Amino acid sequence: MYTVMGITGRVGGVIGHDLLTAGLPLRAIVQDPVKSSRWATLGGEIAVAENGDVDALTNAFRGSEAVFVMLPPNADPEPDFSHARYLIDAIVKALDATRPKRVVCLSSIGADSDVPSLLTALRMFETALLSLHLPVTFLRPAWLMENFSWDIAPARERGEFPSYLAPVDRALPMVSTNDVGHFAARAMQEDVSDVRIWEIEGPERYSPDDIAAALARALVRDVRAEAVPRAGWDPLFRAQGMRNPVPRIQMLDAFNDGTFRFRDDGSHTLRGEVTLLEAIAALVRET
């Protein structure tokens, strides 16, 4: 059995389809069995488990050849990351009780850094999983192209792409969630006995100016990238409803100053196939 957390998300959905295409038995962990019934229609087994429910996760992981685990995104964590700790503890206890042959964990570029940021939760996650002494593959993808879904509205309405990545002409590693999902499904199928780290990026590196150009092409209108002034981030994020914007700001700073980077500047990264233009065009079609 190949068990997948987060199967209703972008990465998890790709994993599920890849595993079924390969003819492998899929167990889809869902929180709402009604909304997720299509996985049963496609031939998967459904396991209902809330994030943080140790008993339900244990039942879902039981008898698994491989398990894909992840934390739900949280851009506004508590200062002590208490909720992330709660979720991590539940996953670790469930894995320890079931001892699958291998684990694949969705992490991120920057999770190996001890610089405090939004990615501290993933650093904690990796550390906790290592304590189990199970074969585990940590996926550390670059900045996800699908993060730019939030930027389609201002680009369409005003021709603006307000960028927190700066300077706007500096290229950074980026990758599509489709490629991450394909690599995750591959990792779940490989017979390994140790700990692996897979750093993943797309076919090229892209700058905010490149993102603006991709938005312009997909929307068929002029779009201009402009860096959002650093001094205005905190009040802006708080006005948007964030209670604790500090970790997000720390993360953005670490991307902008080069703290978050791949080992050996990415000379050993796995390269996906989806281009930025393809990813942005797909996002525009969704809206």
Order of alpha helices (4+ residues) and beta strands (2+ residues): beta-alpha-beta-alpha-beta-alpha-beta-alpha-beta-alpha-beta-beta-alpha-beta-beta-alpha-beta-beta-alpha-beta-alpha-alpha-beta-alpha
